[in-house]
Amino acid sequence: MKLLKTLLFLTALTFTLFSFSSEEKKAETFVFQSEKGAEVAYFASGCFWCVEAIFESVSGVEEAVSGYAGGHTKNPTYKSIGTGRTGHSETVAVYYNPKKVSFKTLVDVFYGSHNPTTVNGQYPDFGTQYRSIAFYKTEVEKQIINAAISKLNREKYNGKIVTEVTKFTKFYEAEEYHQNYEKLHPENPYIQKISIPRLNAFKSKFPHLLKKKIH
């Protein structure tokens, strides 16, 4: 019986390792082709499973892609950023139609869907990889972000916002199994207890920004 249990354990372990290896390889093939004229904004505010689902519910957003940004290492992976030593944060690339939704509105979505006063995390995820970052590519975008921070610090957060306002440099797409995770894995306990409630809280606050048909 002991030998049988050992064999079963080794079989399960081999399957798990093979699955993880396969998922890592899939990351190399994940590609999203945006529509002509689309622009991209980058935000980090906790687990990207949650953030991706929120932005994908917004009218004018074509796609949200989970990945990593804001760090100092090349080719980060989910495993490596989990150490907290790569400098990267779980980040979402938001592909949007600027004729339908503005960068300013996306900044409002960003601040309206997480707690920007929490240092290095959003409950229940904590660590530098879950910190709040608003990335900008132009001075206009930087001004929009800073204006939002000033307004919210004055009217709501009493100067306690800790969001990093960071010049965008490089975005690395996450492994394929992370993409559209909330939509593809509604049975996952984390999705049920954290992601879906966070998405629903956002939808209740911003019904006027939602797509007509969302999951």
Helices and strands as residue ranges (DSSP letters): H 2-26, E 39-45, H 48-56, E 61-69, H 78-81, E 89-96, H 103-112, E 121-122, E 125-126, G 128-130, E 132-136, H 139-152, I 153-157, E 164-167, E 171-173, G 176-178, H 181-184, H 189-190, I 191-195, H 196-205, G 207-209
